Amino acid sequence: MKVLFVSSGNANTFNNISPIVYSQGESLKNEGTAIHYFGISGKGFKSYFRAIPQLRKLIKELRPDVVHAHYSLSAIAATLSGGKPMVVSLMGSDVKEKSYFKFLLWVFYKFFWNKTIVKSKDMKSSLGFRDVFVLPNGVNTAKFYPMNKIECQDKLNWDSTRTHILFAANPSRFEKNYPLAEKACSFLQSEFVLHTLTNIDNNEIPLYMNAADVVLLTSLWEGSPNVIKEAMACARPIVTTNVGDVSFLLNQVSESYICDFDENQIASGISKAIAFSKQNSKTNGDSEIERLELNSMQVAKKLRGIYKSL
């Protein structure tokens, strides 16, 4: 089976493809699917429309069995390029758009897209489209797994005598709500270092996860946040706002705290998570990833089933 992945191409990774999208493609390769990537450079409608002639040419030459587009603008561009059958993954921010854009998505969903995937039940509810498939992205457990915290801190040159909090996102992204994380941390009594995932090579993120005493996410919205699943796979304590499907993901994970958008409540969760981290080696998050079938290979098998159904 030959599948063309279409997505934004602005990431600082292989072929500029988002690590989340690329990871999913590679897991499908391991399942025997031939994956080809097309990344669209630039942002906004104009950049995506400019990519249509090149994408149309590639589709004619490659003749894929399935075109799988990630994010709404990539899906619209792929559809207008003649891609079919079309599988579309809406990733989170797509469902937070204005009503006129949601109507545009509904037109494509209703008349052009063969299968639409969302990452959580919350996304499905917010989107309001009835016939969509809920399938979260998986996590590569060959890459994200529990490691020795002190050894990881040494590799990153972190002072092991201090408390390390990892804000699991780039602070410049508005929806990640970094100011709330800063406010919450200002209430902590212990000496700490607040780290962020800014310009970090994707291959180093497992080190950052395992070196952290607590992984923190204060987003305003999410679909199915991969950093939460990655922190689970690394068996780290987690504090997060109640966004996307975190209540489902963390329902049975020890030392995970789901908070309101309240800096005092978040600070309390961080303090409890730190106390656990100083006394224990890991949570049960890694076993929960397997129980919930969120290993990337398990997700890849489900995705192949969707492709075959078309």
FENVEN-V465246 format. One record per backbone hydrogen bond with DSSP energy under -1.0 kcal/mol. CO is the residue of the C=O (numbers start at 0). NH is the residue of the N-H. E is the energy in kcal/mol with one decimal. If there is no record, write none. Layout:
BEGIN
{{CO	NH	E} {CO	NH	E}}
END
This chain:
BEGIN
{{0	33	-2.8} {1	64	-2.3} {1	65	-1.5} {2	35	-2.4} {3	67	-2.9} {4	37	-2.2} {5	69	-2.8} {6	39	-2.3} {10	12	-1.3} {12	15	-2.7} {13	16	-2.5} {15	10	-2.2} {17	21	-3.0} {18	22	-2.6} {19	23	-1.7} {20	24	-2.2} {21	25	-2.5} {22	26	-2.0} {23	27	-1.6} {24	28	-1.8} {25	29	-1.7} {27	32	-2.2} {28	31	-1.9} {33	2	-3.1} {35	4	-3.6} {37	6	-2.0} {39	8	-3.4} {43	47	-1.5} {44	48	-2.7} {45	49	-2.2} {48	51	-1.1} {50	54	-2.4} {51	55	-3.1} {52	56	-2.0} {53	57	-2.1} {54	58	-2.4} {55	59	-2.0} {56	60	-2.0} {57	61	-3.3} {58	62	-2.3} {65	3	-2.4} {66	86	-2.8} {67	5	-2.3} {68	88	-3.0} {70	74	-1.8} {71	75	-2.4} {72	76	-2.4} {73	77	-2.5} {74	78	-2.2} {75	79	-2.4} {77	82	-2.4} {78	81	-1.6} {84	66	-2.5} {85	113	-1.3} {85	114	-1.7} {86	68	-2.5} {87	116	-3.7} {88	70	-3.1} {91	94	-1.1} {92	95	-1.5} {97	101	-2.0} {98	102	-2.0} {99	103	-1.6} {100	104	-2.5} {101	105	-2.4} {102	106	-2.0} {103	107	-1.9} {104	108	-3.2} {105	109	-2.8} {106	110	-2.1} {107	111	-2.5} {107	112	-2.3} {114	87	-2.6} {115	132	-2.9} {116	89	-2.9} {117	134	-2.8} {119	123	-1.8} {120	124	-2.4} {121	125	-2.5} {122	126	-2.7} {123	127	-2.1} {129	131	-1.5} {132	117	-2.4} {138	140	-1.1} {138	295	-2.2} {139	142	-1.5} {139	143	-2.9} {147	151	-2.1} {148	152	-2.3} {149	153	-2.4} {150	154	-2.0} {151	155	-1.4} {152	157	-3.1} {153	156	-1.2} {158	161	-1.6} {162	192	-2.5} {163	212	-2.7} {163	213	-1.2} {164	194	-3.3} {165	215	-3.3} {166	168	-2.3} {168	196	-1.8} {169	172	-1.9} {172	175	-1.7} {173	176	-1.8} {174	219	-3.2} {176	180	-1.0} {177	181	-2.2} {178	182	-2.4} {179	183	-2.5} {180	184	-2.3} {181	185	-1.6} {183	186	-1.4} {184	187	-1.6} {190	162	-1.3} {192	164	-2.8} {194	166	-3.3} {195	197	-1.2} {200	203	-2.2} {203	207	-1.7} {204	208	-2.7} {205	209	-2.3} {206	210	-1.9} {207	211	-1.1} {213	165	-2.6} {214	238	-2.5} {215	167	-2.2} {216	240	-1.4} {224	228	-1.3} {225	229	-2.8} {226	230	-2.3} {227	231	-2.3} {228	232	-2.5} {229	233	-1.5} {230	235	-2.4} {231	234	-1.9} {234	282	-1.6} {236	214	-2.5} {237	256	-2.6} {238	216	-2.3} {239	258	-3.1} {240	242	-1.8} {242	245	-2.1} {244	248	-2.5} {245	249	-2.9} {249	252	-1.3} {254	237	-1.5} {256	239	-2.8} {258	241	-1.3} {259	261	-2.2} {261	265	-2.4} {262	266	-2.4} {263	267	-2.1} {264	268	-2.0} {265	269	-2.6} {266	270	-2.4} {267	271	-2.1} {268	272	-2.4} {269	273	-2.7} {270	274	-2.2} {271	275	-2.0} {272	276	-2.5} {273	277	-2.2} {275	278	-1.1} {275	279	-2.3} {283	287	-1.6} {284	288	-1.7} {285	289	-1.2} {286	290	-2.2} {287	291	-2.6} {288	293	-2.8} {289	292	-1.1} {293	138	-2.5} {294	298	-2.2} {295	299	-2.1} {296	300	-1.7} {297	301	-1.4} {298	302	-2.3} {299	303	-2.5} {300	304	-1.6} {301	305	-1.5} {302	306	-2.2} {303	307	-2.8} {304	308	-1.7} {306	309	-1.5}}
END
